[in-house]
């Protein structure tokens, strides 16, 4: 496989990256190694390989989920006790937009 200058420019645009002119040969060589590795992976026979199971799914099958019910344990006043600064029942925060 060969990577042309146009191919490299297209890859730069798609990846939103910029390759300095002095690094083009190095990047091209690295990309060729990656593409060669991908070609090697394509030759592997995986027809008889069973897919791996997702451990999270297995855990969820065994673990009952709690009911999704709203709870009102905290009143507005209780929550505002943790506020570093408040005014008229609202959190006051520093201005972040000019």
N, CA, C and O atoms as a Tinker XYZ file with bonds, in Angstrom:
   392  protein
     1  N      0.842000   -1.179000    0.000000    73     2
     2  CA     0.000000    0.000000    0.000000    64     1     3
     3  C      0.885000    1.240000    0.000000    63     2     4     5
     4  O      1.977000    1.240000    0.568000    81     3
     5  N      0.401000    2.285000   -0.640000    73     3     6
     6  CA     1.140000    3.534000   -0.707000    64     5     7
     7  C      0.212000    4.660000   -0.274000    63     6     8     9
     8  O     -0.962000    4.694000   -0.642000    81     7
     9  N      0.752000    5.571000    0.507000    73     7    10
    10  CA    -0.021000    6.730000    0.945000    64     9    11
    11  C      0.525000    7.955000    0.239000    63    10    12    13
    12  O      1.684000    8.328000    0.417000    81    11
    13  N     -0.326000    8.577000   -0.566000    73    11    14
    14  CA     0.094000    9.771000   -1.295000    64    13    15
    15  C     -0.055000   11.004000   -0.406000    63    14    16    17
    16  O     -0.644000   10.953000    0.674000    81    15
    17  N      0.491000   12.093000   -0.889000    73    15    18
    18  CA     0.382000   13.359000   -0.154000    64    17    19
    19  C     -1.088000   13.757000   -0.017000    63    18    20    21
    20  O     -1.491000   14.301000    1.011000    81    19
    21  N     -1.892000   13.489000   -1.054000    73    19    22
    22  CA    -3.324000   13.798000   -1.000000    64    21    23
    23  C     -4.028000   12.943000    0.052000    63    22    24    25
    24  O     -4.911000   13.420000    0.766000    81    23
    25  N     -3.620000   11.660000    0.140000    73    23    26
    26  CA    -4.198000   10.782000    1.160000    64    25    27
    27  C     -3.892000   11.313000    2.551000    63    26    28    29
    28  O     -4.767000   11.352000    3.417000    81    27
    29  N     -2.659000   11.717000    2.758000    73    27    30
    30  CA    -2.258000   12.249000    4.057000    64    29    31
    31  C     -3.032000   13.528000    4.384000    63    30    32    33
    32  O     -3.441000   13.726000    5.529000    81    31
    33  N     -3.234000   14.386000    3.405000    73    31    34
    34  CA    -3.994000   15.613000    3.627000    64    33    35
    35  C     -5.449000   15.296000    3.979000    63    34    36    37
    36  O     -6.050000   15.961000    4.823000    81    35
    37  N     -6.006000   14.276000    3.326000    73    35    38
    38  CA    -7.388000   13.871000    3.609000    64    37    39
    39  C     -7.492000   13.306000    5.030000    63    38    40    41
    40  O     -8.450000   13.594000    5.746000    81    39
    41  N     -6.510000   12.507000    5.429000    73    39    42
    42  CA    -6.495000   11.952000    6.789000    64    41    43
    43  C     -6.372000   13.085000    7.813000    63    42    44    45
    44  O     -7.023000   13.056000    8.857000    81    43
    45  N     -5.540000   14.076000    7.511000    73    43    46
    46  CA    -5.400000   15.239000    8.395000    64    45    47
    47  C     -6.743000   15.942000    8.568000    63    46    48    49
    48  O     -7.137000   16.287000    9.682000    81    47
    49  N     -7.433000   16.147000    7.462000    73    47    50
    50  CA    -8.717000   16.854000    7.503000    64    49    51
    51  C     -9.746000   16.037000    8.286000    63    50    52    53
    52  O    -10.464000   16.592000    9.118000    81    51
    53  N     -9.829000   14.737000    8.033000    73    51    54
    54  CA   -10.808000   13.892000    8.714000    64    53    55
    55  C    -10.537000   13.786000   10.209000    63    54    56    57
    56  O    -11.469000   13.693000   11.008000    81    55
    57  N     -9.263000   13.799000   10.588000    73    55    58
    58  CA    -8.908000   13.655000   12.001000    64    57    59
    59  C     -8.768000   14.995000   12.705000    63    58    60    61
    60  O     -8.515000   15.036000   13.909000    81    59
    61  N     -8.928000   16.086000   11.974000    73    59    62
    62  CA    -8.759000   17.434000   12.529000    64    61    63
    63  C     -7.383000   17.604000   13.169000    63    62    64    65
    64  O     -7.237000   18.256000   14.203000    81    63
    65  N     -6.382000   17.004000   12.532000    73    63    66
    66  CA    -5.003000   17.119000   12.992000    64    65    67
    67  C     -4.175000   17.809000   11.932000    63    66    68    69
    68  O     -4.570000   17.890000   10.769000    81    67
    69  N     -3.034000   18.300000   12.341000    73    67    70
    70  CA    -2.127000   18.945000   11.409000    64    69    71
    71  C     -0.758000   18.284000   11.527000    63    70    72    73
    72  O     -0.213000   18.142000   12.622000    81    71
    73  N     -0.211000   17.880000   10.375000    73    71    74
    74  CA     1.111000   17.256000   10.355000    64    73    75
    75  C      2.095000   18.252000    9.753000    63    74    76    77
    76  O      1.913000   18.722000    8.630000    81    75
    77  N      3.128000   18.564000   10.507000    73    75    78
    78  CA     4.152000   19.487000   10.024000    64    77    79
    79  C      4.887000   18.834000    8.853000    63    78    80    81
    80  O      5.059000   17.615000    8.830000    81    79
    81  N      5.313000   19.628000    7.899000    73    79    82
    82  CA     5.974000   19.117000    6.690000    64    81    83
    83  C      7.184000   18.256000    7.024000    63    82    84    85
    84  O      7.476000   17.300000    6.305000    81    83
    85  N      7.890000   18.577000    8.099000    73    83    86
    86  CA     9.085000   17.808000    8.455000    64    85    87
    87  C      8.735000   16.429000    9.025000    63    86    88    89
    88  O      9.600000   15.556000    9.103000    81    87
    89  N      7.493000   16.231000    9.417000    73    87    90
    90  CA     7.069000   14.966000   10.023000    64    89    91
    91  C      6.239000   14.102000    9.076000    63    90    92    93
    92  O      5.814000   13.013000    9.462000    81    91
    93  N      5.996000   14.561000    7.841000    73    91    94
    94  CA     5.134000   13.822000    6.919000    64    93    95
    95  C      5.650000   12.413000    6.641000    63    94    96    97
    96  O      4.864000   11.465000    6.631000    81    95
    97  N      6.944000   12.259000    6.419000    73    95    98
    98  CA     7.502000   10.940000    6.119000    64    97    99
    99  C      7.337000   10.005000    7.322000    63    98   100   101
   100  O      6.987000    8.836000    7.163000    81    99
   101  N      7.590000   10.525000    8.509000    73    99   102
   102  CA     7.465000    9.714000    9.729000    64   101   103
   103  C      6.012000    9.276000    9.952000    63   102   104   105
   104  O      5.754000    8.118000   10.280000    81   103
   105  N      5.076000   10.195000    9.774000    73   103   106
   106  CA     3.663000    9.885000    9.956000    64   105   107
   107  C      3.196000    8.892000    8.900000    63   106   108   109
   108  O      2.444000    7.965000    9.203000    81   107
   109  N      3.637000    9.083000    7.669000    73   107   110
   110  CA     3.265000    8.163000    6.598000    64   109   111
   111  C      3.760000    6.757000    6.897000    63   110   112   113
   112  O      3.031000    5.786000    6.695000    81   111
   113  N      4.988000    6.640000    7.373000    73   111   114
   114  CA     5.551000    5.332000    7.732000    64   113   115
   115  C      4.742000    4.688000    8.856000    63   114   116   117
   116  O      4.465000    3.489000    8.811000    81   115
   117  N      4.367000    5.467000    9.851000    73   115   118
   118  CA     3.562000    4.945000   10.959000    64   117   119
   119  C      2.196000    4.475000   10.474000    63   118   120   121
   120  O      1.712000    3.422000   10.889000    81   119
   121  N      1.580000    5.251000    9.601000    73   119   122
   122  CA     0.281000    4.863000    9.059000    64   121   123
   123  C      0.380000    3.571000    8.244000    63   122   124   125
   124  O     -0.507000    2.720000    8.311000    81   123
   125  N      1.456000    3.431000    7.481000    73   123   126
   126  CA     1.649000    2.206000    6.699000    64   125   127
   127  C      1.767000    0.991000    7.615000    63   126   128   129
   128  O      1.241000   -0.077000    7.301000    81   127
   129  N      2.454000    1.145000    8.745000    73   127   130
   130  CA     2.567000    0.043000    9.706000    64   129   131
   131  C      1.199000   -0.326000   10.274000    63   130   132   133
   132  O      0.889000   -1.506000   10.443000    81   131
   133  N      0.386000    0.682000   10.566000    73   131   134
   134  CA    -0.959000    0.427000   11.101000    64   133   135
   135  C     -1.807000   -0.294000   10.047000    63   134   136   137
   136  O     -2.497000   -1.265000   10.358000    81   135
   137  N     -1.750000    0.181000    8.811000    73   135   138
   138  CA    -2.543000   -0.447000    7.749000    64   137   139
   139  C     -2.085000   -1.877000    7.483000    63   138   140   141
   140  O     -2.911000   -2.747000    7.208000    81   139
   141  N     -0.780000   -2.131000    7.561000    73   139   142
   142  CA    -0.270000   -3.497000    7.409000    64   141   143
   143  C     -0.789000   -4.395000    8.527000    63   142   144   145
   144  O     -1.159000   -5.545000    8.291000    81   143
   145  N     -0.813000   -3.863000    9.734000    73   143   146
   146  CA    -1.318000   -4.626000   10.866000    64   145   147
   147  C     -2.797000   -4.966000   10.683000    63   146   148   149
   148  O     -3.228000   -6.077000   10.992000    81   147
   149  N     -3.573000   -3.999000   10.179000    73   147   150
   150  CA    -4.994000   -4.239000    9.908000    64   149   151
   151  C     -5.157000   -5.332000    8.864000    63   150   152   153
   152  O     -6.029000   -6.191000    8.996000    81   151
   153  N     -4.335000   -5.309000    7.838000    73   151   154
   154  CA    -4.391000   -6.359000    6.814000    64   153   155
   155  C     -4.080000   -7.729000    7.416000    63   154   156   157
   156  O     -4.703000   -8.721000    7.038000    81   155
   157  N     -3.134000   -7.799000    8.338000    73   155   158
   158  CA    -2.832000   -9.061000    9.013000    64   157   159
   159  C     -4.038000   -9.541000    9.813000    63   158   160   161
   160  O     -4.338000  -10.735000    9.826000    81   159
   161  N     -4.719000   -8.633000   10.469000    73   159   162
   162  CA    -5.894000   -9.009000   11.252000    64   161   163
   163  C     -7.010000   -9.557000   10.373000    63   162   164   165
   164  O     -7.762000  -10.437000   10.791000    81   163
   165  N     -7.114000   -9.037000    9.159000    73   163   166
   166  CA    -8.155000   -9.507000    8.237000    64   165   167
   167  C     -7.949000  -10.957000    7.818000    63   166   168   169
   168  O     -8.904000  -11.625000    7.421000    81   167
   169  N     -6.720000  -11.454000    7.901000    73   167   170
   170  CA    -6.441000  -12.828000    7.469000    64   169   171
   171  C     -6.775000  -13.867000    8.538000    63   170   172   173
   172  O     -6.762000  -15.063000    8.248000    81   171
   173  N     -7.068000  -13.447000    9.748000    73   171   174
   174  CA    -7.347000  -14.384000   10.833000    64   173   175
   175  C     -8.746000  -14.967000   10.670000    63   174   176   177
   176  O     -9.714000  -14.240000   10.444000    81   175
   177  N     -8.837000  -16.295000   10.788000    73   175   178
   178  CA   -10.125000  -16.975000   10.685000    64   177   179
   179  C    -10.811000  -16.945000   12.045000    63   178   180   181
   180  O    -10.314000  -17.531000   13.006000    81   179
   181  N    -11.935000  -16.274000   12.127000    73   179   182
   182  CA   -12.663000  -16.165000   13.385000    64   181   183
   183  C    -14.042000  -16.813000   13.312000    63   182   184   185
   184  O    -14.890000  -16.572000   14.172000    81   183
   185  N    -14.262000  -17.623000   12.302000    73   183   186
   186  CA   -15.571000  -18.255000   12.109000    64   185   187
   187  C    -15.956000  -19.141000   13.288000    63   186   188   189
   188  O    -17.124000  -19.163000   13.677000    81   187
   189  N    -15.011000  -19.866000   13.863000    73   187   190
   190  CA   -15.326000  -20.808000   14.936000    64   189   191
   191  C    -15.109000  -20.209000   16.328000    63   190   192   193
   192  O    -15.234000  -20.910000   17.332000    81   191
   193  N    -14.789000  -18.935000   16.390000    73   191   194
   194  CA   -14.544000  -18.274000   17.664000    64   193   195
   195  C    -15.860000  -17.756000   18.233000    63   194   196   197
   196  O    -16.602000  -17.032000   17.569000    81   195
   197  N    -16.130000  -18.143000   19.476000    73   195   198
   198  CA   -17.354000  -17.662000   20.113000    64   197   199
   199  C    -17.131000  -16.239000   20.622000    63   198   200   201
   200  O    -16.049000  -15.914000   21.111000    81   199
   201  N    -18.146000  -15.399000   20.506000    73   199   202
   202  CA   -17.993000  -14.031000   21.000000    64   201   203
   203  C    -17.889000  -14.019000   22.521000    63   202   204   205
   204  O    -18.458000  -14.870000   23.204000    81   203
   205  N    -17.160000  -13.046000   23.031000    73   203   206
   206  CA   -17.042000  -12.886000   24.474000    64   205   207
   207  C    -18.338000  -12.309000   25.030000    63   206   208   209
   208  O    -19.036000  -11.553000   24.354000    81   207
   209  N    -18.645000  -12.669000   26.249000    73   207   210
   210  CA   -19.829000  -12.086000   26.873000    64   209   211
   211  C    -19.434000  -10.816000   27.585000    63   210   212   213
   212  O    -18.280000  -10.632000   27.971000    81   211
   213  N    -20.376000   -9.969000   27.748000    73   211   214
   214  CA   -20.151000   -8.714000   28.438000    64   213   215
   215  C    -20.405000   -8.950000   29.929000    63   214   216   217
   216  O    -21.528000   -9.283000   30.306000    81   215
   217  N    -19.397000   -8.786000   30.779000    73   215   218
   218  CA   -19.603000   -9.070000   32.207000    64   217   219
   219  C    -20.655000   -8.185000   32.849000    63   218   220   221
   220  O    -21.306000   -8.601000   33.808000    81   219
   221  N    -20.833000   -6.982000   32.343000    73   219   222
   222  CA   -21.827000   -6.082000   32.923000    64   221   223
   223  C    -23.228000   -6.645000   32.710000    63   222   224   225
   224  O    -24.065000   -6.582000   33.610000    81   223
   225  N    -23.483000   -7.189000   31.537000    73   223   226
   226  CA   -24.797000   -7.767000   31.248000    64   225   227
   227  C    -25.061000   -8.952000   32.170000    63   226   228   229
   228  O    -26.173000   -9.115000   32.672000    81   227
   229  N    -24.038000   -9.782000   32.393000    73   227   230
   230  CA   -24.199000  -10.934000   33.273000    64   229   231
   231  C    -24.506000  -10.482000   34.705000    63   230   232   233
   232  O    -25.330000  -11.097000   35.382000    81   231
   233  N    -23.864000   -9.440000   35.160000    73   231   234
   234  CA   -24.112000   -8.926000   36.518000    64   233   235
   235  C    -25.535000   -8.384000   36.615000    63   234   236   237
   236  O    -26.225000   -8.607000   37.611000    81   235
   237  N    -25.972000   -7.669000   35.572000    73   235   238
   238  CA   -27.324000   -7.096000   35.596000    64   237   239
   239  C    -28.393000   -8.175000   35.590000    63   238   240   241
   240  O    -29.472000   -7.981000   36.151000    81   239
   241  N    -28.107000   -9.309000   34.964000    73   239   242
   242  CA   -29.076000  -10.405000   34.955000    64   241   243
   243  C    -29.272000  -10.969000   36.359000    63   242   244   245
   244  O    -30.365000  -11.422000   36.698000    81   243
   245  N    -28.226000  -10.945000   37.172000    73   243   246
   246  CA   -28.272000  -11.539000   38.508000    64   245   247
   247  C    -28.674000  -10.537000   39.585000    63   246   248   249
   248  O    -29.148000  -10.936000   40.649000    81   247
   249  N    -28.498000   -9.266000   39.332000    73   247   250
   250  CA   -28.738000   -8.243000   40.348000    64   249   251
   251  C    -30.079000   -7.568000   40.098000    63   250   252   253
   252  O    -30.281000   -6.966000   39.044000    81   251
   253  N    -30.992000   -7.663000   41.052000    73   251   254
   254  CA   -32.272000   -6.972000   40.848000    64   253   255
   255  C    -32.071000   -5.467000   40.952000    63   254   256   257
   256  O    -31.284000   -4.987000   41.767000    81   255
   257  N    -32.774000   -4.752000   40.136000    73   255   258
   258  CA   -32.664000   -3.299000   40.159000    64   257   259
   259  C    -33.730000   -2.746000   41.086000    63   258   260   261
   260  O    -34.839000   -3.277000   41.154000    81   259
   261  N    -33.399000   -1.686000   41.796000    73   259   262
   262  CA   -34.362000   -1.077000   42.702000    64   261   263
   263  C    -35.416000   -0.332000   41.892000    63   262   264   265
   264  O    -35.191000    0.042000   40.741000    81   263
   265  N    -36.533000   -0.133000   42.500000    73   263   266
   266  CA   -37.600000    0.621000   41.841000    64   265   267
   267  C    -37.160000    2.074000   41.688000    63   266   268   269
   268  O    -36.540000    2.645000   42.585000    81   267
   269  N    -37.481000    2.648000   40.569000    73   267   270
   270  CA   -37.109000    4.031000   40.295000    64   269   271
   271  C    -38.249000    4.941000   40.750000    63   270   272   273
   272  O    -39.128000    5.311000   39.972000    81   271
   273  N    -38.202000    5.288000   42.038000    73   271   274
   274  CA   -39.255000    6.119000   42.607000    64   273   275
   275  C    -38.635000    7.420000   43.122000    63   274   276   277
   276  O    -37.549000    7.401000   43.700000    81   275
   277  N    -39.312000    8.535000   42.918000    73   275   278
   278  CA   -38.772000    9.793000   43.449000    64   277   279
   279  C    -38.873000    9.805000   44.973000    63   278   280   281
   280  O    -39.793000    9.230000   45.553000    81   279
   281  N    -37.935000   10.454000   45.590000    73   279   282
   282  CA   -37.988000   10.605000   47.043000    64   281   283
   283  C    -37.673000   12.050000   47.393000    63   282   284   285
   284  O    -36.884000   12.718000   46.724000    81   283
   285  N    -38.299000   12.502000   48.439000    73   283   286
   286  CA   -38.145000   13.896000   48.851000    64   285   287
   287  C    -37.517000   13.964000   50.233000    63   286   288   289
   288  O    -38.073000   14.572000   51.148000    81   287
   289  N    -36.365000   13.342000   50.375000    73   287   290
   290  CA   -35.689000   13.337000   51.663000    64   289   291
   291  C    -35.092000   14.695000   52.002000    63   290   292   293
   292  O    -35.002000   15.055000   53.175000    81   291
   293  N    -34.686000   15.447000   50.996000    73   291   294
   294  CA   -34.023000   16.724000   51.231000    64   293   295
   295  C    -34.969000   17.874000   50.885000    63   294   296   297
   296  O    -35.505000   17.944000   49.779000    81   295
   297  N    -35.159000   18.751000   51.831000    73   295   298
   298  CA   -35.953000   19.940000   51.542000    64   297   299
   299  C    -35.041000   20.991000   50.920000    63   298   300   301
   300  O    -33.817000   20.861000   50.941000    81   299
   301  N    -35.642000   22.012000   50.377000    73   299   302
   302  CA   -34.882000   23.097000   49.756000    64   301   303
   303  C    -33.957000   23.751000   50.781000    63   302   304   305
   304  O    -32.816000   24.092000   50.468000    81   303
   305  N    -34.444000   23.919000   51.979000    73   303   306
   306  CA   -33.644000   24.542000   53.027000    64   305   307
   307  C    -32.449000   23.672000   53.403000    63   306   308   309
   308  O    -31.350000   24.181000   53.622000    81   307
   309  N    -32.669000   22.343000   53.478000    73   307   310
   310  CA   -31.573000   21.433000   53.808000    64   309   311
   311  C    -30.469000   21.496000   52.747000    63   310   312   313
   312  O    -29.282000   21.502000   53.073000    81   311
   313  N    -30.870000   21.542000   51.498000    73   311   314
   314  CA   -29.891000   21.579000   50.409000    64   313   315
   315  C    -29.121000   22.896000   50.437000    63   314   316   317
   316  O    -27.905000   22.912000   50.247000    81   315
   317  N    -29.823000   23.986000   50.671000    73   315   318
   318  CA   -29.173000   25.297000   50.676000    64   317   319
   319  C    -28.229000   25.483000   51.860000    63   318   320   321
   320  O    -27.395000   26.388000   51.839000    81   319
   321  N    -28.343000   24.653000   52.881000    73   319   322
   322  CA   -27.394000   24.735000   53.995000    64   321   323
   323  C    -25.971000   24.425000   53.536000    63   322   324   325
   324  O    -25.009000   24.884000   54.152000    81   323
   325  N    -25.829000   23.650000   52.459000    73   323   326
   326  CA   -24.514000   23.295000   51.923000    64   325   327
   327  C    -23.973000   24.329000   50.943000    63   326   328   329
   328  O    -22.823000   24.235000   50.513000    81   327
   329  N    -24.786000   25.306000   50.593000    73   327   330
   330  CA   -24.371000   26.292000   49.600000    64   329   331
   331  C    -23.343000   27.250000   50.189000    63   330   332   333
   332  O    -23.538000   27.760000   51.292000    81   331
   333  N    -22.241000   27.504000   49.463000    73   331   334
   334  CA   -21.272000   28.478000   49.960000    64   333   335
   335  C    -21.854000   29.893000   50.000000    63   334   336   337
   336  O    -21.470000   30.706000   50.840000    81   335
   337  N    -22.789000   30.180000   49.079000    73   335   338
   338  CA   -23.423000   31.492000   49.048000    64   337   339
   339  C    -24.815000   31.323000   48.458000    63   338   340   341
   340  O    -24.994000   30.576000   47.496000    81   339
   341  N    -25.797000   32.008000   49.023000    73   339   342
   342  CA   -27.166000   31.895000   48.536000    64   341   343
   343  C    -27.868000   33.228000   48.665000    63   342   344   345
   344  O    -27.454000   34.105000   49.423000    81   343
   345  N    -28.956000   33.360000   47.895000    73   343   346
   346  CA   -29.736000   34.581000   47.931000    64   345   347
   347  C    -31.146000   34.245000   47.455000    63   346   348   349
   348  O    -31.306000   33.639000   46.396000    81   347
   349  N    -32.159000   34.621000   48.208000    73   347   350
   350  CA   -33.566000   34.398000   47.874000    64   349   351
   351  C    -33.851000   32.923000   47.554000    63   350   352   353
   352  O    -34.665000   32.624000   46.681000    81   351
   353  N    -33.187000   32.013000   48.252000    73   351   354
   354  CA   -33.457000   30.597000   48.062000    64   353   355
   355  C    -32.762000   29.973000   46.859000    63   354   356   357
   356  O    -33.143000   28.882000   46.437000    81   355
   357  N    -31.762000   30.630000   46.301000    73   355   358
   358  CA   -31.020000   30.116000   45.152000    64   357   359
   359  C    -29.533000   30.080000   45.462000    63   358   360   361
   360  O    -29.043000   30.859000   46.280000    81   359
   361  N    -28.815000   29.171000   44.804000    73   359   362
   362  CA   -27.356000   29.150000   44.900000    64   361   363
   363  C    -26.799000   30.363000   44.183000    63   362   364   365
   364  O    -27.266000   30.702000   43.095000    81   363
   365  N    -25.823000   31.016000   44.761000    73   363   366
   366  CA   -25.102000   32.072000   44.065000    64   365   367
   367  C    -23.767000   31.511000   43.631000    63   366   368   369
   368  O    -23.040000   30.926000   44.433000    81   367
   369  N    -23.445000   31.690000   42.360000    73   367   370
   370  CA   -22.191000   31.168000   41.807000    64   369   371
   371  C    -21.451000   32.309000   41.118000    63   370   372   373
   372  O    -22.061000   33.305000   40.728000    81   371
   373  N    -20.134000   32.164000   40.970000    73   371   374
   374  CA   -19.384000   33.220000   40.274000    64   373   375
   375  C    -19.812000   33.333000   38.819000    63   374   376   377
   376  O    -20.214000   32.352000   38.193000    81   375
   377  N    -19.718000   34.532000   38.303000    73   375   378
   378  CA   -20.047000   34.777000   36.903000    64   377   379
   379  C    -19.002000   34.097000   36.028000    63   378   380   381
   380  O    -17.802000   34.275000   36.240000    81   379
   381  N    -19.459000   33.307000   35.030000    73   379   382
   382  CA   -18.518000   32.595000   34.171000    64   381   383
   383  C    -18.546000   33.085000   32.728000    63   382   384   385
   384  O    -17.674000   32.721000   31.939000    81   383
   385  N    -19.526000   33.899000   32.374000    73   383   386
   386  CA   -19.633000   34.418000   31.013000    64   385   387
   387  C    -19.603000   35.946000   31.076000    63   386   388   389
   388  O    -20.344000   36.567000   31.837000    81   387
   389  N    -18.751000   36.519000   30.280000    73   387   390
   390  CA   -18.659000   37.987000   30.254000    64   389   391
   391  C    -19.694000   38.565000   29.322000    63   390   392
   392  O    -19.772000   39.784000   29.167000    81   391
